[in-house]
Amino acid sequence: MFCQPVWDWFTAQAWAAGQLSRPQIAVEWSPPRFEAVDPLKDAMADLLAMRSGTMTLAQAIARQGHNPDAVLAEIGRLLAFAGR
């Protein structure tokens, strides 16, 4: 609610100043990761949520503060390498 309007203003000003090629640049916002008090219980809760269909793998990865697209791409590369 706060970040997107600020980002939109910033990119519009940078475009007006000739620093960007277009006035709007797409961005994704995600909250920072917070340290778990009991990582095992958190992992088990995420696993249970994924198995019950109330959370996706991408959501579980994002909860850890990582980019799901980057993590899944890395896993794909590792699996392709292992399959050689």
N, C-alpha and C positions, 0 to 999 in steps of 0.2 A: 504494500500500500504506500510505503514511503519511497522505496528505492526506485521503482519504475518511473514515477514522475520526475524524480531528480535526474535519472539517466536520460530520459527523453529531453529534458531541458539542456543537459550537458551536451548531448550529441547534436542538438539543434544549434547550440552556440558554436560548437566546434566546426560544424558545417558552414555556418555563416562566416566564420573566420577563415575559411578555406583549408581547414585542417583535415576534413573528412570528405569523401567523395559523394556521400548522400546524407540526408538529415536524420535518418533513423537507422540504427544498428540494432539487430536482434540480440537479446541477452537472456540468459536463464538465471533465476535466482534460487538459491538453496540455503537453508540455514546451516550454520557451522555445526560440526560434530561436537557432541558433549561426551565427556568421559563417563563410562558406565560404573556404577557402584559394584555391580555383580555381572561381569561380562558373560559368564556362562548362562545365567538366567535370562539375560537379554537375548543371547543367541538362540536359546531354546524357545523363547517367546516369538522371535522372528520366524524360526523354522515352523513352529506351530501355526502361525498366522499365514505363512506361505502355503503350507499343506492344506489348510482349511479354506484357502482361496480368498482370504480377506486382505492379503498383501501380496504384491508381486515381487519378484526377485529384484527388479529395478528399484522399487520402493525401499526394499531392505538395504540395498547398496547405498541409496541416497541418504538413508537414515544414519549411515556411518560417515557421512560427509564426503563421499566420493561421487564422481560423475558416472552414472550407470552405463552410458554409451562407451566411455573409455574403458571401464572395467570389463564389460562384456566383449569388447573388441580385443582386449588383451587376452582374455580367456580363449577366445576363438583362435587367436594366433598361436597360443600355447598348445591347444588341442590339434591344430593343423600340423604344427611342428612335431608333436608326439606321434601323430599318425603316419609319419613318413617312413 
